[in-house]
Amino acid sequence: MIQNTVSNDVMGELRDYLKAHPDFEKAFKEAFELARTYNIPQFEDPKFVPYKIETFENYLRFYGDMLKWAPSETSDGKNVYYHLCMFYFVIDLDPVKRYQTPIDPTSKKPWTWLSDWLISYAKAVGKFLDTEESLNAETLKSFNVYGMDQYPHFPGTWKTFNQFFARYIDPRVRPIAQGPNVIVSPADATFGGSWPIDSKAEVIIKGLPWKISELLGDHSVYANHFDGGYFAHSYLAPSDYHRQHTPVAGIVKERKVIEGLCYLQVIAKPDENGQMGLSAVRSEFNMPDDPGYQFIQARGVVVIDTKGFGDFGLVAVCPIGMAQVSSVVLNDNIKEGHYVEKGQEISHFQMGGSDIVVLFENNVQITARKDVHYKVGEEIAKFIAPGRC
């Protein structure tokens, strides 16, 4: 539960902008009023916040409180999830959504003011989560619902929430599937699907052509190596293990972090009677996490060459930062020209939900099933000989 109201420069920036731009303020208020019609219980539940979010001013207060919130969990393991949803739900609704940089292959800098502000907000949250005020014995205990028996040092010696969030797992509970042609999951994540990469090195998602060069960065010399291959996408929930590992063995050819936008796709799903809005008894949050966002969000890039270690071409692993803090931290020992073994740790996320994308150059059969959760080291695909299906 959020404990008290705080002030912060980033909230001052938002309030100043609202005053100076009445059209934006009007759009934001209209989106808030629309959100209220969905009968989302978190707007009303005093167990979620110690006050009802009945007015736009209440909602801005919630934004301010989030900047100094020491995260804690409830017995259903959804408290962190709900807090993230509440923050982005209104932002994702029209008409205020129109003030964000669009999720579009043509989106380029300069980003809109609101998109830049969301990055600043996320960084402010991250700064607090690096302090000792962000974690205490009581809040840490609440995370037992995350299956903490898998972590060797719980309750551990973590001093900050970010240290806890990026906790190490006992490697014995994440065995790496063997076999030279077996590709393993790089993260504890729910598989969202795979899409072919065409001859133009583009992925067509909902009719939009997303360029692999955008995902890997305009200066990547490997951007056009993945035509004819596959784009595979998975989603990590806040309760998942948040360190990432290599899906294959090989030589690191490229590693970098790309600055990007701060997004979280949140919608309201119908109640048990299929109703939404004022006619709904109760609506729930849902994060569809459609592919496409990943091309313009903060992300890491690790390109691995399997030549000499199965000779299956290039594989790129892209951890995608989402929501607060939208951060990807690549391990210092993952260096260009160095060998990595299958299942070796390469990076970690800080607070927030996250994605991970894997690109395959060719000769791959995806064995993972959509909407199924896979753990690090479990098979998600296989390399196959050319000419075989």
C-alpha positions as CSV (number, residue, x, y, z in Angstrom):
1,M,0.0,0.0,0.0
2,I,1.2,3.5,-0.8
3,Q,1.8,5.3,2.5
4,N,1.9,9.0,1.8
5,T,1.9,11.8,-0.7
6,V,5.3,13.2,-1.9
7,S,6.4,15.9,-4.1
8,N,9.1,15.5,-6.8
9,D,10.5,17.6,-9.6
10,V,9.1,15.3,-12.2
11,M,5.6,15.8,-10.9
12,G,6.2,19.6,-10.8
13,E,7.1,19.3,-14.5
14,L,3.8,17.6,-15.2
15,R,1.7,20.1,-13.3
16,D,3.5,23.0,-15.0
17,Y,2.9,21.5,-18.4
18,L,-0.8,20.9,-17.6
19,K,-1.2,24.6,-16.7
20,A,0.6,25.8,-19.7
21,H,-1.2,23.4,-22.2
22,P,-5.0,23.4,-21.5
23,D,-5.7,21.2,-24.5
24,F,-3.4,18.5,-23.0
25,E,-4.9,19.0,-19.6
26,K,-8.4,18.6,-21.0
27,A,-7.4,15.4,-22.9
28,F,-5.8,13.9,-19.8
29,K,-8.9,14.6,-17.7
30,E,-11.2,13.1,-20.3
31,A,-9.0,10.0,-20.4
32,F,-9.2,9.7,-16.6
33,E,-13.0,10.1,-16.7
34,L,-13.3,7.4,-19.3
35,A,-11.1,5.1,-17.2
36,R,-13.4,5.6,-14.3
37,T,-16.4,4.2,-16.4
38,Y,-14.7,0.8,-16.7
39,N,-15.4,0.0,-13.0
40,I,-11.9,-1.1,-12.3
41,P,-11.9,-2.1,-8.5
42,Q,-8.4,-0.6,-7.9
43,F,-9.8,2.9,-8.3
44,E,-12.1,2.3,-5.2
45,D,-10.2,-0.3,-3.1
46,P,-8.7,1.3,0.1
47,K,-6.5,-1.8,0.4
48,F,-4.8,-0.7,-2.9
49,V,-4.3,2.9,-1.9
50,P,-5.5,4.5,1.4
51,Y,-7.8,6.8,-0.5
52,K,-10.2,6.4,-3.4
53,I,-9.0,7.6,-6.8
54,E,-12.2,9.5,-7.5
55,T,-10.9,12.7,-9.1
56,F,-8.2,13.7,-11.5
57,E,-6.3,15.3,-8.6
58,N,-6.5,12.0,-6.7
59,Y,-4.9,10.4,-9.8
60,L,-2.1,12.9,-9.9
61,R,-1.6,12.2,-6.2
62,F,-1.3,8.5,-7.0
63,Y,1.5,9.3,-9.6
64,G,3.3,11.3,-6.9
65,D,3.0,8.5,-4.4
66,M,4.4,6.0,-6.8
67,L,7.7,7.9,-6.9
68,K,8.3,6.9,-3.2
69,W,6.5,3.6,-3.0
70,A,8.3,0.7,-1.4
71,P,6.8,-2.1,-3.5
72,S,5.0,-4.9,-1.6
73,E,2.8,-7.8,-2.6
74,T,-0.6,-9.2,-1.7
75,S,-1.6,-12.8,-1.3
76,D,-2.7,-13.0,-5.0
77,G,0.7,-11.8,-6.2
78,K,-0.8,-9.0,-8.3
79,N,-0.2,-5.8,-6.2
80,V,2.9,-4.7,-8.2
81,Y,1.1,-5.6,-11.4
82,Y,-1.9,-3.5,-10.5
83,H,0.2,-0.5,-9.6
84,L,1.9,-0.6,-13.0
85,C,-1.5,-1.1,-14.7
86,M,-3.1,1.9,-12.9
87,F,-0.3,4.2,-13.9
88,Y,-0.4,3.3,-17.6
89,F,-4.2,2.6,-18.1
90,V,-5.2,6.2,-18.3
91,I,-2.2,7.2,-20.3
92,D,-3.1,4.4,-22.9
93,L,-6.6,5.8,-23.4
94,D,-7.7,8.3,-25.9
95,P,-7.6,11.3,-26.1
96,V,-4.4,11.6,-24.0
97,K,-2.8,8.6,-25.7
98,R,-2.6,10.8,-28.8
99,Y,0.0,12.9,-27.0
100,Q,2.5,10.0,-26.9
101,T,4.9,9.1,-29.7
102,P,2.9,6.6,-31.7
103,I,3.7,2.9,-31.8
104,D,4.6,3.0,-35.5
105,P,7.6,2.0,-37.6
106,T,8.0,5.6,-38.7
107,S,8.4,6.9,-35.1
108,K,11.6,8.9,-34.8
109,K,13.0,11.5,-32.5
110,P,12.2,14.1,-31.4
111,W,9.7,12.3,-29.2
112,T,6.6,14.0,-27.9
113,W,6.8,15.9,-24.6
114,L,4.6,13.2,-22.8
115,S,6.9,10.4,-24.1
116,D,10.0,12.2,-22.8
117,W,8.2,12.9,-19.5
118,L,7.4,9.2,-19.0
119,I,11.1,8.4,-19.4
120,S,11.9,11.0,-16.8
121,Y,9.3,9.6,-14.5
122,A,10.6,6.0,-14.9
123,K,14.1,7.2,-14.1
124,A,12.9,9.0,-11.0
125,V,11.2,5.7,-9.8
126,G,14.4,3.8,-10.6
127,K,16.4,6.3,-8.5
128,F,14.2,5.7,-5.5
129,L,14.3,1.9,-5.9
130,D,18.1,2.1,-5.7
131,T,17.8,3.5,-2.1
132,E,17.4,1.6,1.1
133,E,14.1,3.2,1.7
134,S,12.6,1.1,-1.1
135,L,12.9,-2.2,0.8
136,N,12.3,-3.3,4.4
137,A,11.7,-6.6,6.2
138,E,7.9,-6.3,6.0
139,T,7.7,-5.6,2.3
140,L,10.3,-8.2,1.5
141,K,8.4,-10.9,3.4
142,S,5.3,-10.1,1.2
143,F,7.2,-11.4,-1.8
144,N,7.0,-15.0,-0.6
145,V,4.2,-15.4,-3.1
146,Y,6.8,-15.2,-5.9
147,G,8.0,-18.7,-5.2
148,M,11.0,-17.6,-3.2
149,D,12.0,-21.2,-2.4
150,Q,13.8,-21.1,-5.8
151,Y,16.2,-18.4,-4.6
152,P,19.1,-19.5,-2.5
153,H,19.5,-16.5,-0.3
154,F,15.9,-15.4,0.5
155,P,15.3,-13.3,2.6
156,G,18.9,-12.4,1.8
157,T,21.0,-9.4,2.4
158,W,19.4,-7.1,-0.3
159,K,19.5,-3.4,0.7
160,T,17.3,-2.0,-2.1
161,F,14.3,-3.1,-4.1
162,N,16.3,-3.1,-7.3
163,Q,18.8,-5.5,-5.7
164,F,16.0,-7.8,-4.7
165,F,14.2,-7.6,-8.1
166,A,17.4,-8.6,-9.9
167,R,18.0,-11.5,-7.5
168,Y,19.9,-14.6,-8.5
169,I,18.2,-17.9,-8.7
170,D,19.5,-21.3,-7.7
171,P,20.9,-22.7,-11.0
172,R,19.9,-26.2,-9.9
173,V,16.3,-25.3,-10.5
174,R,17.0,-24.0,-14.0
175,P,18.8,-26.9,-15.7
176,I,19.8,-26.2,-19.3
177,A,18.3,-28.5,-22.0
178,Q,21.1,-30.3,-23.8
179,G,21.6,-31.2,-27.4
180,P,23.5,-29.3,-30.0
181,N,20.4,-28.4,-32.0
182,V,18.3,-27.4,-28.9
183,I,17.6,-23.7,-28.4
184,V,16.5,-22.8,-24.8
185,S,14.4,-20.0,-23.3
186,P,16.6,-17.0,-22.4
187,A,14.2,-16.0,-19.6
188,D,11.4,-17.1,-17.4
189,A,8.6,-15.8,-19.7
190,T,5.4,-16.5,-21.4
191,F,5.8,-17.2,-25.1
192,G,3.9,-14.6,-27.2
193,G,4.5,-16.1,-30.6
194,S,6.9,-16.1,-33.6
195,W,6.8,-14.3,-37.0
196,P,8.8,-14.8,-40.2
197,I,11.3,-12.2,-41.2
198,D,10.9,-11.4,-44.9
199,S,13.5,-10.8,-47.6
200,K,13.5,-7.1,-46.7
201,A,14.6,-8.0,-43.2
202,E,11.1,-6.9,-41.9
203,V,8.5,-8.4,-39.7
204,I,4.9,-7.7,-40.6
205,I,2.8,-7.3,-37.4
206,K,-0.8,-6.3,-37.7
207,G,-0.1,-5.0,-41.2
208,L,2.8,-2.8,-40.2
209,P,6.4,-3.5,-41.5
210,W,8.8,-3.4,-38.6
211,K,12.5,-3.3,-39.7
212,I,15.0,-5.5,-37.9
213,S,17.5,-2.7,-38.4
214,E,15.3,-0.6,-36.1
215,L,15.3,-3.3,-33.4
216,L,19.1,-3.8,-33.6
217,G,19.9,-0.2,-34.1
218,D,20.6,1.7,-37.3
219,H,24.4,1.1,-37.1
220,S,24.2,-2.7,-36.6
221,V,26.2,-4.5,-39.3
222,Y,24.0,-7.5,-38.7
223,A,20.6,-5.9,-39.4
224,N,20.2,-7.5,-42.8
225,H,21.5,-11.0,-41.7
226,F,18.1,-12.1,-40.4
227,D,16.0,-12.0,-43.6
228,G,14.3,-15.4,-44.0
229,G,14.6,-16.1,-40.3
230,Y,12.3,-15.7,-37.4
231,F,11.3,-13.1,-34.7
232,A,10.2,-14.7,-31.4
233,H,8.7,-12.7,-28.5
234,S,8.0,-13.5,-24.9
235,Y,6.8,-11.5,-21.9
236,L,8.0,-11.5,-18.3
237,A,5.6,-10.7,-15.5
238,P,6.7,-8.8,-12.4
239,S,6.8,-12.1,-10.4
240,D,9.2,-13.8,-12.9
241,Y,12.9,-14.3,-12.4
242,H,14.4,-11.2,-14.1
243,R,17.9,-12.3,-15.3
244,Q,18.4,-13.3,-18.9
245,H,20.6,-16.1,-20.4
246,T,21.9,-17.2,-23.7
247,P,19.6,-19.5,-25.8
248,V,22.6,-20.9,-27.7
249,A,26.4,-21.2,-27.5
250,G,28.7,-19.1,-29.7
251,I,30.8,-16.0,-30.0
252,V,29.4,-12.6,-29.1
253,K,29.6,-10.4,-32.2
254,E,27.8,-7.3,-30.9
255,R,26.5,-6.1,-27.5
256,K,24.9,-2.7,-26.7
257,V,22.0,-1.0,-24.9
258,I,19.7,1.3,-27.0
259,E,17.8,4.1,-25.4
260,G,14.1,3.9,-26.1
261,L,10.6,5.0,-25.1
262,C,8.7,4.0,-22.0
263,Y,5.5,2.1,-22.7
264,L,3.2,-0.5,-21.1
265,Q,0.2,-1.6,-23.0
266,V,-2.8,-1.9,-20.6
267,I,-6.4,-2.4,-21.4
268,A,-9.6,-3.3,-19.5
269,K,-11.0,-6.8,-20.3
270,P,-14.7,-7.6,-19.9
271,D,-16.1,-9.0,-16.7
272,E,-17.4,-12.6,-16.4
273,N,-20.6,-11.6,-18.2
274,G,-18.7,-10.1,-21.2
275,Q,-19.7,-6.6,-20.2
276,M,-17.5,-3.5,-20.0
277,G,-17.9,0.1,-19.0
278,L,-20.8,1.2,-16.8
279,S,-22.7,-1.9,-17.6
280,A,-19.9,-4.1,-16.2
281,V,-20.1,-5.5,-12.6
282,R,-16.4,-5.5,-12.5
283,S,-13.6,-5.1,-15.1
284,E,-10.1,-6.3,-14.9
285,F,-6.7,-5.1,-16.2
286,N,-5.0,-6.9,-19.1
287,M,-1.6,-6.5,-20.6
288,P,-1.9,-7.7,-24.2
289,D,1.8,-6.9,-24.9
290,D,1.4,-6.9,-28.6
291,P,4.6,-7.2,-30.7
292,G,5.7,-3.9,-32.2
293,Y,6.3,-2.0,-29.0
294,Q,9.7,-3.7,-28.6
295,F,11.2,-1.9,-31.7
296,I,11.1,1.5,-30.0
297,Q,11.5,0.7,-26.3
298,A,14.7,0.7,-24.2
299,R,16.5,-2.6,-25.1
300,G,19.7,-4.5,-25.1
301,V,21.2,-6.3,-28.1
302,V,23.5,-9.3,-27.9
303,V,24.3,-10.9,-31.3
304,I,25.8,-14.4,-31.1
305,D,27.5,-16.3,-34.0
306,T,27.1,-20.1,-33.7
307,K,29.8,-20.9,-36.2
308,G,31.9,-23.6,-34.8
309,F,29.3,-24.4,-32.2
310,G,26.6,-26.0,-34.4
311,D,27.0,-23.6,-37.4
312,F,23.4,-22.5,-37.3
313,G,24.0,-18.9,-38.2
314,L,23.4,-15.8,-36.1
315,V,21.1,-15.5,-33.1
316,A,20.2,-12.2,-31.5
317,V,18.9,-11.8,-28.0
318,C,17.1,-8.5,-27.2
319,P,16.0,-8.0,-23.6
320,I,13.3,-5.2,-23.7
321,G,12.8,-2.8,-20.8
322,M,9.2,-1.9,-20.1
323,A,7.4,0.4,-17.7
324,Q,9.3,1.5,-14.5
325,V,12.3,1.4,-14.9
326,S,12.6,0.5,-18.5
327,S,16.2,-0.6,-17.8
328,V,18.4,-3.3,-19.3
329,V,21.8,-3.9,-17.7
330,L,24.2,-6.1,-19.7
331,N,26.7,-8.1,-17.8
332,D,30.3,-6.7,-18.0
333,N,31.7,-10.1,-18.9
334,I,29.6,-10.3,-22.1
335,K,32.1,-8.9,-24.5
336,E,32.4,-8.8,-28.2
337,G,34.7,-11.6,-29.4
338,H,34.2,-13.7,-26.3
339,Y,32.6,-17.2,-26.2
340,V,29.3,-17.7,-24.3
341,E,27.9,-21.1,-23.4
342,K,24.3,-22.0,-23.7
343,G,22.4,-20.8,-20.6
344,Q,25.1,-18.3,-19.5
345,E,23.7,-15.2,-17.9
346,I,23.9,-12.1,-20.1
347,S,21.8,-9.4,-18.5
348,H,19.1,-8.4,-16.0
349,F,16.1,-6.0,-15.6
350,Q,15.2,-3.8,-12.8
351,M,11.6,-2.9,-11.6
352,G,8.7,-3.5,-14.0
353,G,7.4,-6.0,-16.5
354,S,9.7,-6.8,-19.4
355,D,9.9,-8.5,-22.8
356,I,12.6,-10.6,-24.5
357,V,13.0,-11.0,-28.3
358,V,15.1,-13.6,-30.0
359,L,16.0,-13.4,-33.7
360,F,17.1,-16.4,-35.7
361,E,18.9,-16.2,-39.0
362,N,17.7,-19.4,-40.5
363,N,17.0,-23.2,-40.2
364,V,14.9,-23.0,-37.1
365,Q,11.8,-24.8,-36.0
366,I,9.9,-23.0,-33.2
367,T,8.6,-25.6,-30.7
368,A,7.3,-23.2,-28.0
369,R,3.6,-22.8,-27.8
370,K,1.8,-19.4,-27.6
371,D,0.7,-18.3,-24.1
372,V,2.7,-21.1,-22.4
373,H,5.2,-20.1,-19.7
374,Y,8.8,-21.4,-20.1
375,K,11.6,-21.2,-17.7
376,V,15.2,-20.4,-18.4
377,G,16.9,-23.5,-20.0
378,E,13.7,-25.1,-21.3
379,E,13.5,-25.9,-25.0
380,I,11.7,-23.3,-27.2
381,A,13.1,-24.1,-30.6
382,K,15.4,-26.5,-32.6
383,F,17.9,-25.9,-35.3
384,I,17.1,-28.1,-38.3
385,A,19.2,-29.0,-41.3
386,P,18.6,-26.9,-44.5
387,G,15.9,-28.3,-46.7
388,R,14.1,-30.0,-43.8
389,C,10.8,-28.8,-42.1
